[in-house]
Structure formats: structure tokens, C-alpha cells
């Protein structure tokens, strides 16, 4: 085990938390000034120049934050190496699936807008 493994995870968790905080506060403050919150409005936002990358950044930060948190929980509480590997693999597959689904959805919206 390397000396700075915990420090790298700590930094990733703090940066992703900061990104989540900024993006959520920005979103909440922008709601009163946004167009009506219907499907067409959200689709226009997600297909826009600013909306798509912000949504991708939000979900990227969310997946990174969730990975570090869940990884730490698994490493602390699941002792058998085989079970630990299986659980970490399942978590990674689910988080990557979420991220890929979001990116594909954003690409579809951007290409059909």
C-alpha cells in the first residue's frame, strides 16, 4: 500500500464535493430565472452550449464522490478479498453505467436539437 493512497481519495472526495456544491447552488439560484420547468425547457437546457457540459460535470462529480465514499466503506467493512473485489466491481459497473447513460442521453439531445 502506498503512502498517499488515502490522501488522493481525500482530495478527490473534497474536490467533487465542492463541484457538487457549486453546481447545485448555481442550479437552485438559476431556477427562478429559468424558462418554465417542463420537458421542452429541460431538453433545451440539456442541448444547449452551457447546459450539456454542466450536467456532464455534475454527474461526473457525483460518480467520483460516490466511488470514493463507497470504496472506503467497502474497504473498511468487507474483509474477504474475493467478496471485496466483487462488491467494488459491481459498484464500478453501476457508476460507469450511470455516467455512460447520462453522456449518451446528452449526446442524443445535442444531436437532435
C-alpha positions as CSV (number, residue, x, y, z in Angstrom):
1,X,0.0,0.0,0.0
2,X,1.4,3.4,-1.0
3,X,1.7,6.2,1.5
4,X,-0.5,8.7,-0.3
5,X,-3.5,6.5,-1.4
6,X,-5.7,7.9,1.4
7,X,-4.7,11.4,0.6
8,X,-5.6,11.1,-3.1
9,X,-9.0,9.7,-2.2
10,X,-9.5,12.6,0.3
11,X,-8.6,15.2,-2.4
12,X,-10.9,13.6,-5.0
13,X,-13.8,13.5,-2.4
14,X,-13.3,17.1,-1.4
15,X,-13.0,18.4,-5.0
16,X,-16.0,16.5,-6.1
17,X,-18.0,17.7,-3.1
18,X,-17.0,21.3,-3.9
19,X,-18.1,20.9,-7.5
20,X,-21.4,19.4,-6.4
21,X,-22.0,22.2,-4.0
22,X,-21.2,24.9,-6.6
23,X,-23.3,23.3,-9.3
24,X,-26.3,22.6,-7.0
25,X,-26.2,26.2,-5.6
26,X,-26.0,27.5,-9.2
27,X,-28.9,25.4,-10.2
28,X,-31.1,26.4,-7.3
29,X,-30.3,30.1,-7.8
30,X,-31.0,29.9,-11.5
31,X,-34.4,28.3,-11.1
32,X,-36.4,31.5,-10.6
33,X,-34.9,33.0,-13.7
34,X,-35.3,29.9,-15.9
35,X,-37.9,29.2,-18.5
36,X,-40.8,27.0,-17.5
37,X,-39.7,23.7,-16.0
38,X,-41.3,21.4,-18.5
39,X,-39.8,18.7,-20.7
40,X,-39.2,21.1,-23.6
41,X,-37.4,23.6,-21.3
42,X,-35.1,20.9,-19.8
43,X,-34.4,19.5,-23.2
44,X,-33.4,22.9,-24.5
45,X,-31.2,23.4,-21.5
46,X,-29.5,20.0,-21.8
47,X,-29.0,20.5,-25.5
48,X,-27.5,24.0,-25.1
49,X,-23.9,25.0,-25.1
50,X,-23.7,25.5,-21.4
51,X,-26.3,23.0,-20.1
52,X,-24.9,19.8,-21.5
53,X,-21.4,20.2,-20.1
54,X,-22.7,21.4,-16.7
55,X,-24.9,18.3,-16.5
56,X,-22.0,16.0,-17.5
57,X,-19.8,17.8,-14.9
58,X,-22.5,17.3,-12.3
59,X,-22.8,13.6,-12.9
60,X,-19.1,13.1,-13.2
61,X,-18.5,14.7,-9.9
62,X,-21.4,12.8,-8.4
63,X,-20.0,9.4,-9.6
64,X,-16.4,10.3,-8.4
65,X,-17.8,11.3,-5.0
66,X,-19.9,8.2,-4.8
67,X,-17.0,5.9,-5.8
68,X,-14.6,7.2,-3.2
69,X,-17.3,7.0,-0.4
70,X,-18.4,3.5,-1.4
71,X,-14.9,2.3,-1.9
72,X,-13.9,3.5,1.6
73,X,-17.0,1.8,3.1
74,X,-16.2,-1.5,1.3
75,X,-12.5,-1.4,2.2
76,X,-13.4,-0.8,5.9
77,X,-16.2,-3.3,6.4
78,X,-15.8,-6.1,3.9
79,X,-12.8,-8.3,4.8
80,X,-12.7,-11.3,2.4
81,X,-10.7,-10.2,-0.6
82,X,-12.9,-12.1,-3.1
83,X,-16.1,-10.5,-1.8
84,X,-14.5,-7.1,-1.6
85,X,-13.4,-7.4,-5.3
86,X,-16.9,-8.5,-6.3
87,X,-18.6,-5.6,-4.5
88,X,-16.1,-3.0,-5.7
89,X,-16.6,-4.3,-9.3
90,X,-20.3,-4.1,-9.0
91,X,-20.2,-0.6,-7.7
92,X,-17.8,0.5,-10.5
93,X,-20.0,-1.1,-13.2
94,X,-23.1,0.7,-11.8
95,X,-21.4,4.0,-11.6
96,X,-19.8,3.7,-15.0
97,X,-23.2,2.7,-16.4
98,X,-24.9,5.8,-14.9
99,X,-22.2,8.0,-16.4
100,X,-22.3,6.4,-19.8
101,X,-26.1,6.6,-19.8
102,X,-26.0,10.3,-19.0
103,X,-23.4,11.1,-21.6
104,X,-25.3,9.1,-24.3
105,X,-28.5,10.9,-23.4
106,X,-26.8,14.3,-23.6
107,X,-25.3,13.4,-26.9
108,X,-28.7,12.3,-28.2
109,X,-30.3,15.6,-27.1
110,X,-27.5,17.7,-28.5
111,X,-27.6,15.9,-31.9
112,X,-31.4,16.1,-32.3
113,X,-31.8,19.7,-31.1
